[in-house]
Amino acid sequence: MKIAVLSDIHGNMDALEQVLADIDGRGVASVLSLGDNIGYGAEPERVVQTLKAHGILSVLGNHELAAKNPGFLGWFNPAARKSLAMTFRMLSADSMVFIAGLPDYRVMHGCRLVHGFPPDSPTLYLFQVLPEDRQKALQDLPERICFVGHTHVLDLIRHDGRKLANVAFNEGANRLDPALQYLVNIGSVGQPRDGDPRAKYVIWNPVESTLDIRCVPYDAQAAAAKIIAAGMPGEHAHRLLG
């Protein structure tokens, strides 16, 4: 069984369409999202409705948290606050109900899925956590694999029960040791921040213990133009271009 895991789509329908096309025909049994499906991008409503139509389960991201609790908007920088205020006006009542029902985390297929940092934070960035606190968090988890997003950058951390190590995490198949525990940051579908404008997601094969990093080209220029045309902050458009 293969599981596709997406994160940080951020209202980018152009990227999501190409990712779903890439998933098709790869024998994927389930598609899951780590949240931040909205924000920054110009088509949040289409993204949410596409997730619903495809039965893609999601967890709560920090942008969805702001939709549920507008008092949380103060956590964001001014450009992100402006983007979110415009995003909320684009969302239907049905999409807001979907967002309101998102859990802080899910445990599925023997994996934990959380937007920011385990066990259940949608707001804590991986880079904010000290190594000793990372190790304790992993030691406290019953799951061997924990998927996170939020930073928009790929990262793979191995835990052997005694220490942590960052390991190479490259495009294509990455084989994991089935005896070890891993924290996997899967990058971003719709707002990459690694200098590579392609949409990133992973396919997890628990039988073969592999993570396949998929880097999918899409029309980032078109997605950026939609952000500008909607009057949303230009910096979020420029980021799409690498």
NUKOLRO-674743 format. One record per residue: residue in three letters; x, y, z of N, C-alpha, C, CB in turn; residue number from 1. Coordinates in steps of 0.1 Angstrom, whole numbers, always signed. Glycine has a CB too. Example, Ala and Ser with C-alpha at 12.3 -4.5 7.8 and 13.67 -1.06 7.14 Angstrom:
<pts>
(Ala,(+132,-57,+78),(+123,-45,+78),(+132,-33,+78),(+113,-45,+90),1)
(Ser,(+128,-22,+71),(+137,-11,+71),(+129,+0,+79),(+141,-6,+57),2)
</pts>
This chain:
<pts>
(Met,(+8,-12,+0),(+0,+0,+0),(+9,+13,+0),(-9,+0,+12),1)
(Lys,(+5,+22,-8),(+12,+35,-9),(+3,+46,-4),(+17,+38,-23),2)
(Ile,(+9,+56,+3),(+2,+67,+8),(+9,+80,+4),(+1,+67,+24),3)
(Ala,(+2,+88,-3),(+7,+101,-7),(+4,+112,+4),(+1,+106,-21),4)
(Val,(+14,+119,+8),(+13,+129,+18),(+16,+143,+12),(+22,+126,+30),5)
(Leu,(+7,+152,+13),(+9,+166,+8),(+9,+176,+20),(-3,+169,-2),6)
(Ser,(+15,+187,+17),(+15,+198,+28),(+15,+211,+21),(+26,+196,+38),7)
(Asp,(+10,+221,+28),(+12,+235,+24),(+8,+238,+10),(+26,+240,+27),8)
(Ile,(-4,+235,+6),(-9,+237,-7),(-11,+252,-9),(-22,+230,-10),9)
(His,(-16,+259,+1),(-17,+273,+2),(-24,+280,-10),(-3,+279,+2),10)
(Gly,(-36,+274,-13),(-45,+280,-23),(-40,+280,-37),(-47,+294,-19),11)
(Asn,(-30,+271,-39),(-23,+271,-53),(-29,+259,-60),(-8,+269,-51),12)
(Met,(-40,+262,-68),(-47,+251,-75),(-39,+246,-87),(-61,+256,-80),13)
(Asp,(-31,+255,-93),(-23,+251,-104),(-13,+240,-100),(-15,+263,-110),14)
(Ala,(-7,+241,-88),(+2,+231,-83),(-5,+219,-79),(+10,+237,-71),15)
(Leu,(-17,+220,-72),(-24,+209,-67),(-29,+200,-79),(-36,+213,-59),16)
(Glu,(-34,+206,-90),(-38,+198,-101),(-27,+190,-107),(-44,+208,-112),17)
(Gln,(-15,+195,-108),(-4,+187,-113),(+0,+176,-104),(+8,+196,-117),18)
(Val,(+0,+179,-91),(+3,+169,-81),(-7,+157,-81),(+4,+175,-67),19)
(Leu,(-20,+160,-82),(-30,+150,-83),(-28,+142,-96),(-44,+156,-82),20)
(Ala,(-25,+149,-107),(-22,+141,-119),(-10,+132,-118),(-20,+151,-131),21)
(Asp,(+0,+137,-110),(+12,+129,-108),(+9,+116,-100),(+23,+137,-102),22)
(Ile,(+0,+118,-90),(-4,+107,-81),(-11,+96,-89),(-12,+112,-69),23)
(Asp,(-20,+101,-98),(-28,+92,-106),(-20,+81,-113),(-37,+99,-116),24)
(Gly,(-23,+68,-111),(-17,+57,-117),(-4,+52,-110),(-13,+62,-131),25)
(Arg,(-1,+57,-98),(+10,+53,-91),(+7,+43,-80),(+17,+65,-84),26)
(Gly,(-6,+38,-80),(-10,+28,-70),(-11,+33,-56),(+0,+17,-70),27)
(Val,(-15,+46,-55),(-16,+52,-42),(-30,+49,-37),(-14,+67,-43),28)
(Ala,(-31,+44,-24),(-43,+40,-18),(-50,+51,-11),(-41,+28,-9),29)
(Ser,(-42,+61,-6),(-47,+71,+2),(-39,+84,+0),(-48,+67,+17),30)
(Val,(-46,+95,+0),(-39,+108,-1),(-43,+116,+12),(-43,+116,-14),31)
(Leu,(-33,+122,+19),(-35,+129,+31),(-28,+143,+30),(-29,+121,+43),32)
(Ser,(-33,+152,+37),(-28,+166,+37),(-24,+170,+52),(-38,+176,+32),33)
(Leu,(-13,+177,+53),(-8,+182,+66),(-12,+196,+69),(+7,+181,+66),34)
(Gly,(-22,+201,+61),(-27,+214,+64),(-20,+226,+57),(-26,+217,+79),35)
(Asp,(-25,+238,+61),(-22,+250,+53),(-26,+248,+39),(-7,+254,+54),36)
(Asn,(-38,+243,+37),(-44,+242,+24),(-47,+256,+18),(-56,+233,+24),37)
(Ile,(-49,+266,+27),(-53,+279,+23),(-42,+289,+27),(-67,+283,+30),38)
(Gly,(-44,+302,+22),(-35,+312,+25),(-25,+314,+14),(-28,+310,+38),39)
(Tyr,(-21,+327,+11),(-11,+331,+1),(-16,+329,-13),(+1,+322,+3),40)
(Gly,(-23,+318,-16),(-27,+316,-30),(-40,+321,-33),(-26,+301,-33),41)
(Ala,(-43,+322,-46),(-56,+329,-51),(-68,+320,-52),(-53,+336,-64),42)
(Glu,(-66,+307,-50),(-78,+298,-52),(-80,+289,-40),(-76,+290,-65),43)
(Pro,(-82,+295,-29),(-84,+286,-17),(-97,+278,-18),(-85,+295,-4),44)
(Glu,(-108,+284,-23),(-121,+277,-24),(-119,+265,-33),(-132,+286,-29),45)
(Arg,(-113,+266,-44),(-111,+255,-53),(-103,+244,-47),(-105,+259,-67),46)
(Val,(-93,+248,-39),(-84,+238,-33),(-92,+230,-22),(-72,+245,-26),47)
(Val,(-99,+237,-14),(-107,+230,-3),(-117,+221,-9),(-114,+240,+6),48)
(Gln,(-124,+226,-20),(-134,+217,-26),(-128,+205,-33),(-143,+225,-35),49)
(Thr,(-116,+207,-38),(-109,+196,-45),(-105,+185,-35),(-97,+201,-53),50)
(Leu,(-100,+190,-23),(-97,+180,-12),(-110,+172,-8),(-91,+187,+0),51)
(Lys,(-121,+179,-7),(-133,+172,-3),(-138,+162,-14),(-145,+183,-1),52)
(Ala,(-137,+167,-27),(-141,+158,-38),(-133,+146,-39),(-141,+166,-51),53)
(His,(-120,+147,-36),(-111,+135,-37),(-110,+127,-24),(-97,+140,-41),54)
(Gly,(-118,+131,-14),(-117,+124,-1),(-104,+125,+6),(-120,+110,-3),55)
(Ile,(-97,+136,+4),(-83,+138,+10),(-85,+144,+24),(-75,+148,+1),56)
(Leu,(-81,+136,+34),(-82,+140,+48),(-71,+149,+51),(-82,+128,+57),57)
(Ser,(-73,+159,+60),(-63,+169,+63),(-63,+171,+78),(-66,+182,+56),58)
(Val,(-52,+177,+83),(-51,+182,+97),(-51,+197,+96),(-38,+176,+104),59)
(Leu,(-51,+203,+108),(-52,+217,+109),(-38,+223,+108),(-58,+221,+123),60)
(Gly,(-37,+233,+98),(-25,+241,+97),(-27,+254,+104),(-22,+244,+82),61)
(Asn,(-16,+262,+106),(-18,+275,+112),(-27,+285,+105),(-4,+281,+114),62)
(His,(-28,+283,+92),(-37,+292,+84),(-51,+288,+86),(-33,+292,+69),63)
(Glu,(-54,+275,+87),(-67,+271,+91),(-71,+275,+105),(-69,+256,+89),64)
(Leu,(-61,+275,+114),(-63,+279,+128),(-68,+293,+128),(-51,+277,+136),65)
(Ala,(-62,+302,+120),(-67,+316,+119),(-81,+317,+114),(-57,+324,+110),66)
(Ala,(-85,+308,+104),(-98,+308,+99),(-108,+304,+110),(-100,+299,+87),67)
(Lys,(-104,+295,+119),(-113,+291,+130),(-113,+301,+141),(-108,+277,+135),68)
(Asn,(-102,+308,+143),(-100,+317,+154),(-94,+330,+149),(-92,+311,+165),69)
(Pro,(-102,+339,+144),(-96,+352,+138),(-87,+359,+148),(-107,+361,+133),70)
(Gly,(-89,+357,+161),(-80,+363,+171),(-65,+359,+169),(-84,+360,+185),71)
(Phe,(-63,+348,+162),(-50,+343,+160),(-43,+350,+149),(-50,+328,+157),72)
(Leu,(-50,+359,+141),(-44,+366,+130),(-31,+374,+135),(-54,+375,+124),73)
(Gly,(-31,+379,+147),(-20,+387,+152),(-7,+379,+152),(-23,+392,+166),74)
(Trp,(-8,+366,+151),(+5,+358,+151),(+12,+360,+138),(+1,+343,+153),75)
(Phe,(+5,+364,+127),(+11,+364,+114),(+17,+378,+111),(+1,+361,+103),76)
(Asn,(+27,+378,+101),(+32,+391,+97),(+22,+399,+89),(+45,+389,+89),77)
(Pro,(+24,+412,+86),(+13,+420,+80),(+9,+415,+66),(+18,+434,+78),78)
(Ala,(+18,+410,+58),(+14,+405,+44),(+6,+392,+46),(+27,+402,+36),79)
(Ala,(+10,+383,+55),(+2,+371,+57),(-12,+374,+62),(+9,+362,+66),80)
(Arg,(-13,+384,+71),(-26,+388,+77),(-35,+393,+65),(-25,+399,+88),81)
(Lys,(-29,+402,+57),(-37,+407,+45),(-42,+396,+36),(-29,+417,+37),82)
(Ser,(-33,+386,+33),(-36,+375,+25),(-47,+367,+31),(-24,+366,+22),83)
(Leu,(-46,+364,+44),(-57,+356,+51),(-70,+363,+51),(-52,+353,+65),84)
(Ala,(-70,+376,+54),(-83,+384,+54),(-90,+383,+40),(-80,+399,+57),85)
(Met,(-82,+383,+29),(-88,+382,+16),(-92,+367,+14),(-78,+386,+5),86)
(Thr,(-84,+358,+19),(-87,+344,+17),(-100,+340,+23),(-76,+335,+23),87)
(Phe,(-103,+345,+36),(-115,+342,+43),(-127,+347,+35),(-115,+349,+56),88)
(Arg,(-126,+358,+28),(-137,+363,+20),(-140,+354,+7),(-135,+377,+15),89)
(Met,(-130,+347,+3),(-131,+338,-9),(-137,+324,-5),(-118,+336,-15),90)
(Leu,(-138,+321,+7),(-142,+308,+11),(-157,+307,+14),(-135,+303,+24),91)
(Ser,(-163,+297,+9),(-178,+294,+11),(-180,+290,+25),(-183,+284,+1),92)
(Ala,(-193,+290,+29),(-197,+285,+42),(-194,+271,+43),(-212,+288,+44),93)
(Asp,(-195,+263,+32),(-192,+249,+32),(-178,+246,+35),(-196,+243,+19),94)
(Ser,(-169,+254,+29),(-155,+253,+31),(-151,+257,+45),(-147,+261,+21),95)
(Met,(-157,+267,+51),(-154,+270,+65),(-158,+259,+74),(-161,+283,+68),96)
(Val,(-169,+252,+71),(-173,+241,+80),(-162,+230,+79),(-187,+235,+75),97)
(Phe,(-157,+227,+67),(-147,+218,+65),(-135,+221,+73),(-143,+216,+50),98)
(Ile,(-131,+234,+73),(-119,+239,+80),(-121,+238,+95),(-116,+253,+76),99)
(Ala,(-133,+241,+100),(-136,+241,+114),(-135,+227,+120),(-150,+246,+116),100)
(Gly,(-137,+216,+111),(-137,+203,+116),(-124,+196,+115),(-146,+195,+107),101)
(Leu,(-113,+203,+111),(-100,+197,+110),(-94,+194,+124),(-91,+206,+101),102)
(Pro,(-89,+182,+126),(-82,+179,+139),(-68,+185,+139),(-82,+164,+141),103)
(Asp,(-62,+186,+151),(-48,+190,+153),(-39,+180,+147),(-45,+193,+167),104)
(Tyr,(-42,+167,+147),(-33,+157,+142),(-42,+145,+139),(-22,+153,+153),105)
(Arg,(-36,+136,+131),(-42,+123,+128),(-31,+112,+130),(-48,+122,+114),106)
(Val,(-36,+100,+134),(-27,+88,+133),(-34,+78,+124),(-26,+82,+148),107)
(Met,(-27,+76,+113),(-32,+67,+102),(-21,+59,+96),(-40,+75,+91),108)
(His,(-24,+46,+93),(-15,+38,+86),(-2,+37,+94),(-11,+43,+72),109)
(Gly,(-3,+37,+108),(+9,+36,+116),(+17,+49,+117),(+17,+25,+112),110)
(Cys,(+13,+60,+111),(+20,+72,+110),(+13,+83,+118),(+23,+77,+96),111)
(Arg,(+20,+93,+123),(+14,+105,+129),(+15,+116,+118),(+21,+109,+142),112)
(Leu,(+5,+124,+117),(+4,+135,+108),(+1,+148,+116),(-5,+133,+96),113)
(Val,(+10,+158,+116),(+7,+170,+123),(+14,+181,+114),(+13,+170,+137),114)
(His,(+8,+193,+115),(+13,+204,+106),(+27,+209,+110),(+3,+215,+105),115)
(Gly,(+28,+212,+123),(+40,+219,+128),(+50,+210,+134),(+36,+230,+137),116)
(Phe,(+47,+205,+146),(+56,+197,+154),(+48,+187,+163),(+66,+205,+162),117)
(Pro,(+53,+175,+165),(+45,+165,+173),(+46,+169,+188),(+51,+151,+170),118)
(Pro,(+36,+165,+195),(+25,+156,+191),(+14,+162,+183),(+20,+149,+202),119)
(Asp,(+11,+176,+185),(-1,+181,+180),(-1,+196,+176),(-12,+178,+189),120)
(Ser,(+11,+202,+175),(+11,+217,+173),(+10,+221,+158),(+24,+222,+178),121)
(Pro,(+0,+230,+155),(+0,+235,+141),(+9,+247,+139),(-14,+239,+138),122)
(Thr,(+15,+252,+150),(+22,+265,+149),(+37,+264,+151),(+17,+274,+158),123)
(Leu,(+42,+253,+158),(+56,+252,+162),(+64,+247,+150),(+58,+243,+174),124)
(Tyr,(+74,+255,+146),(+83,+252,+135),(+94,+242,+140),(+90,+264,+129),125)
(Leu,(+98,+233,+131),(+108,+223,+134),(+121,+230,+138),(+110,+214,+122),126)
(Phe,(+124,+241,+131),(+137,+247,+134),(+137,+255,+148),(+141,+257,+123),127)
(Gln,(+125,+256,+153),(+124,+263,+166),(+127,+254,+178),(+111,+269,+168),128)
(Val,(+128,+241,+175),(+128,+231,+186),(+143,+226,+188),(+119,+219,+183),129)
(Leu,(+147,+227,+201),(+161,+223,+204),(+163,+208,+202),(+164,+227,+218),130)
(Pro,(+175,+204,+198),(+177,+189,+196),(+172,+180,+207),(+191,+187,+194),131)
(Glu,(+175,+184,+220),(+170,+176,+231),(+155,+175,+232),(+176,+181,+244),132)
(Asp,(+148,+186,+228),(+134,+186,+228),(+128,+178,+217),(+128,+200,+228),133)
(Arg,(+135,+178,+205),(+131,+170,+194),(+132,+155,+198),(+140,+173,+182),134)
(Gln,(+143,+152,+205),(+145,+138,+209),(+134,+133,+218),(+159,+136,+215),135)
(Lys,(+131,+141,+228),(+121,+138,+238),(+107,+136,+231),(+120,+148,+249),136)
(Ala,(+104,+145,+222),(+92,+145,+215),(+90,+131,+207),(+90,+156,+205),137)
(Leu,(+101,+127,+201),(+101,+115,+193),(+100,+103,+203),(+113,+114,+184),138)
(Gln,(+107,+103,+214),(+107,+92,+223),(+93,+90,+229),(+117,+95,+234),139)
(Asp,(+86,+101,+230),(+72,+100,+236),(+62,+96,+226),(+68,+114,+241),140)
(Leu,(+65,+95,+213),(+56,+91,+203),(+55,+75,+201),(+59,+97,+189),141)
(Pro,(+44,+69,+200),(+43,+55,+198),(+45,+52,+183),(+30,+50,+202),142)
(Glu,(+43,+62,+174),(+45,+59,+160),(+59,+60,+155),(+36,+70,+152),143)
(Arg,(+62,+52,+145),(+76,+52,+140),(+79,+63,+130),(+79,+38,+133),144)
(Ile,(+68,+67,+123),(+70,+78,+113),(+61,+89,+117),(+66,+73,+99),145)
(Cys,(+66,+101,+117),(+58,+113,+120),(+61,+123,+108),(+61,+120,+133),146)
(Phe,(+50,+126,+101),(+51,+136,+90),(+47,+150,+95),(+42,+132,+78),147)
(Val,(+55,+160,+91),(+52,+174,+94),(+54,+182,+81),(+61,+179,+106),148)
(Gly,(+49,+194,+82),(+51,+204,+71),(+56,+217,+77),(+38,+206,+63),149)
(His,(+49,+228,+74),(+50,+241,+80),(+62,+249,+76),(+51,+240,+95),150)
(Thr,(+74,+243,+74),(+86,+251,+70),(+87,+252,+55),(+99,+244,+76),151)
(His,(+80,+244,+47),(+81,+244,+33),(+94,+239,+27),(+78,+258,+28),152)
(Val,(+102,+232,+36),(+115,+228,+32),(+116,+213,+36),(+126,+236,+38),153)
(Leu,(+121,+205,+27),(+123,+190,+29),(+134,+188,+41),(+128,+183,+17),154)
(Asp,(+131,+179,+49),(+140,+176,+60),(+137,+162,+65),(+139,+186,+72),155)
(Leu,(+147,+154,+68),(+145,+140,+73),(+154,+138,+85),(+148,+130,+62),156)
(Ile,(+148,+135,+97),(+155,+133,+109),(+153,+118,+114),(+151,+143,+120),157)
(Arg,(+164,+112,+117),(+164,+98,+121),(+167,+97,+136),(+175,+89,+113),158)
(His,(+159,+88,+143),(+161,+86,+157),(+163,+71,+160),(+149,+92,+165),159)
(Asp,(+174,+68,+166),(+177,+54,+168),(+175,+49,+183),(+192,+51,+165),160)
(Gly,(+168,+58,+190),(+165,+55,+204),(+175,+62,+213),(+165,+41,+206),161)
(Arg,(+187,+66,+208),(+197,+72,+216),(+200,+87,+211),(+209,+64,+216),162)
(Lys,(+200,+88,+199),(+204,+101,+193),(+196,+104,+180),(+219,+102,+191),163)
(Leu,(+197,+117,+176),(+190,+121,+164),(+201,+124,+153),(+182,+134,+166),164)
(Ala,(+198,+122,+141),(+207,+126,+130),(+199,+130,+118),(+216,+114,+126),165)
(Asn,(+203,+142,+112),(+197,+146,+99),(+204,+137,+88),(+200,+161,+97),166)
(Val,(+195,+132,+80),(+200,+123,+69),(+196,+129,+55),(+195,+109,+71),167)
(Ala,(+203,+125,+45),(+201,+130,+32),(+186,+127,+28),(+211,+124,+21),168)
(Phe,(+180,+136,+21),(+166,+135,+17),(+165,+141,+3),(+156,+141,+27),169)
(Asn,(+166,+132,-7),(+167,+137,-21),(+155,+132,-29),(+180,+132,-26),170)
(Glu,(+154,+139,-40),(+143,+136,-50),(+144,+121,-54),(+144,+145,-62),171)
(Gly,(+133,+114,-55),(+133,+100,-58),(+131,+92,-45),(+146,+96,-65),172)
(Ala,(+135,+79,-46),(+132,+69,-36),(+143,+71,-25),(+132,+55,-41),173)
(Asn,(+139,+71,-12),(+147,+72,-1),(+143,+60,+8),(+146,+85,+7),174)
(Arg,(+153,+51,+10),(+150,+39,+18),(+152,+42,+33),(+158,+27,+14),175)
(Leu,(+142,+39,+42),(+143,+41,+56),(+146,+27,+63),(+130,+47,+61),176)
(Asp,(+153,+28,+74),(+156,+16,+82),(+143,+13,+90),(+168,+18,+91),177)
(Pro,(+137,+1,+87),(+125,-2,+94),(+126,-4,+109),(+119,-15,+88),178)
(Ala,(+138,-4,+114),(+140,-5,+129),(+141,+8,+136),(+153,-13,+132),179)
(Leu,(+142,+19,+128),(+144,+33,+133),(+131,+41,+132),(+155,+40,+127),180)
(Gln,(+131,+52,+139),(+120,+62,+140),(+125,+74,+131),(+117,+66,+154),181)
(Tyr,(+115,+80,+125),(+118,+92,+116),(+108,+103,+118),(+118,+87,+101),182)
(Leu,(+113,+115,+117),(+105,+127,+116),(+107,+133,+102),(+109,+138,+127),183)
(Val,(+97,+134,+94),(+98,+137,+80),(+91,+150,+77),(+92,+126,+71),184)
(Asn,(+98,+160,+73),(+93,+173,+68),(+92,+172,+53),(+101,+185,+73),185)
(Ile,(+80,+173,+47),(+78,+169,+33),(+78,+181,+24),(+65,+162,+32),186)
(Gly,(+81,+193,+28),(+82,+204,+19),(+68,+209,+16),(+89,+200,+6),187)
(Ser,(+66,+216,+5),(+54,+223,+2),(+49,+220,-13),(+55,+238,+4),188)
(Val,(+36,+218,-14),(+30,+217,-28),(+30,+231,-34),(+16,+211,-27),189)
(Gly,(+24,+241,-27),(+20,+253,-33),(+28,+266,-30),(+7,+256,-30),190)
(Gln,(+38,+265,-21),(+46,+276,-18),(+60,+272,-13),(+39,+285,-7),191)
(Pro,(+68,+265,-22),(+81,+261,-18),(+90,+272,-15),(+87,+253,-30),192)
(Arg,(+99,+269,-5),(+109,+280,-1),(+123,+274,-1),(+105,+285,+13),193)
(Asp,(+126,+265,-10),(+139,+259,-11),(+146,+263,-24),(+137,+244,-10),194)
(Gly,(+141,+273,-31),(+147,+278,-43),(+143,+270,-55),(+162,+277,-42),195)
(Asp,(+136,+259,-53),(+131,+250,-64),(+116,+252,-65),(+135,+235,-62),196)
(Pro,(+111,+258,-76),(+97,+262,-77),(+87,+250,-79),(+95,+271,-88),197)
(Arg,(+93,+238,-81),(+84,+226,-83),(+76,+223,-71),(+92,+214,-88),198)
(Ala,(+64,+217,-73),(+56,+213,-62),(+62,+200,-56),(+41,+211,-66),199)
(Lys,(+63,+200,-42),(+69,+188,-36),(+58,+180,-28),(+80,+192,-26),200)
(Tyr,(+59,+167,-28),(+51,+159,-20),(+58,+145,-19),(+36,+157,-25),201)
(Val,(+53,+136,-10),(+60,+123,-8),(+50,+112,-10),(+67,+122,+5),202)
(Ile,(+55,+100,-14),(+47,+88,-14),(+54,+78,-5),(+46,+82,-29),203)
(Trp,(+47,+75,+6),(+52,+66,+16),(+48,+51,+13),(+48,+70,+30),204)
(Asn,(+57,+42,+12),(+55,+28,+10),(+59,+21,+23),(+62,+22,-3),205)
(Pro,(+49,+18,+32),(+53,+11,+44),(+58,-3,+43),(+42,+11,+54),206)
(Val,(+54,-10,+32),(+59,-24,+30),(+73,-24,+26),(+50,-30,+19),207)
(Glu,(+77,-15,+17),(+91,-14,+13),(+100,-5,+21),(+92,-10,-2),208)
(Ser,(+93,+3,+30),(+99,+13,+39),(+107,+23,+30),(+109,+6,+49),209)
(Thr,(+100,+29,+20),(+106,+39,+12),(+97,+52,+12),(+108,+34,-2),210)
(Leu,(+104,+63,+11),(+98,+76,+8),(+102,+81,-5),(+101,+86,+20),211)
(Asp,(+93,+83,-14),(+96,+88,-27),(+92,+102,-28),(+88,+80,-38),212)
(Ile,(+103,+111,-29),(+100,+125,-30),(+97,+128,-44),(+113,+133,-25),213)
(Arg,(+85,+134,-46),(+81,+138,-60),(+82,+153,-61),(+66,+133,-62),214)
(Cys,(+89,+158,-71),(+91,+172,-74),(+84,+174,-88),(+106,+176,-75),215)
(Val,(+72,+181,-88),(+63,+181,-99),(+64,+195,-105),(+49,+178,-95),216)
(Pro,(+68,+197,-118),(+67,+210,-125),(+52,+214,-127),(+74,+209,-138),217)
(Tyr,(+50,+226,-126),(+36,+232,-129),(+38,+246,-134),(+27,+231,-117),218)
(Asp,(+28,+253,-138),(+29,+266,-143),(+29,+276,-131),(+17,+269,-153),219)
(Ala,(+40,+278,-125),(+41,+287,-114),(+39,+302,-118),(+55,+286,-108),220)
(Gln,(+42,+305,-131),(+39,+319,-136),(+24,+321,-135),(+45,+321,-150),221)
(Ala,(+16,+312,-139),(+2,+313,-140),(-4,+315,-125),(-5,+301,-147),222)
(Ala,(+1,+307,-116),(-3,+308,-102),(+1,+321,-96),(+3,+296,-94),223)
(Ala,(+13,+326,-99),(+17,+339,-94),(+9,+350,-100),(+32,+342,-98),224)
(Ala,(+5,+349,-113),(-3,+360,-120),(-17,+360,-113),(-4,+357,-135),225)
(Lys,(-22,+349,-109),(-35,+349,-102),(-35,+356,-89),(-40,+334,-100),226)
(Ile,(-24,+355,-82),(-22,+362,-69),(-22,+377,-71),(-9,+357,-62),227)
(Ile,(-14,+381,-81),(-14,+395,-84),(-27,+401,-89),(-3,+398,-95),228)
(Ala,(-34,+393,-98),(-47,+398,-103),(-57,+399,-92),(-52,+388,-113),229)
(Ala,(-56,+390,-81),(-66,+391,-70),(-63,+402,-61),(-66,+378,-63),230)
(Gly,(-51,+409,-63),(-48,+420,-54),(-42,+416,-41),(-60,+429,-51),231)
(Met,(-37,+403,-40),(-31,+398,-28),(-16,+402,-28),(-32,+382,-28),232)
(Pro,(-9,+401,-17),(+5,+405,-15),(+14,+399,-26),(+10,+402,-2),233)
(Gly,(+21,+408,-33),(+30,+403,-44),(+41,+394,-40),(+35,+415,-51),234)
(Glu,(+45,+396,-27),(+57,+387,-23),(+53,+373,-23),(+61,+392,-9),235)
(His,(+41,+370,-21),(+37,+355,-21),(+36,+350,-35),(+23,+354,-14),236)
(Ala,(+34,+359,-45),(+35,+355,-59),(+50,+353,-63),(+29,+366,-68),237)
(His,(+58,+362,-59),(+72,+361,-63),(+79,+349,-57),(+80,+374,-59),238)
(Arg,(+75,+345,-45),(+81,+333,-39),(+79,+320,-48),(+75,+330,-25),239)
(Leu,(+68,+320,-55),(+65,+308,-64),(+75,+306,-74),(+51,+309,-70),240)
(Leu,(+83,+316,-78),(+92,+315,-89),(+106,+311,-86),(+92,+329,-96),241)
(Gly,(+108,+308,-73),(+121,+303,-69),(+131,+314,-65),(+127,+294,-80),242)
</pts>
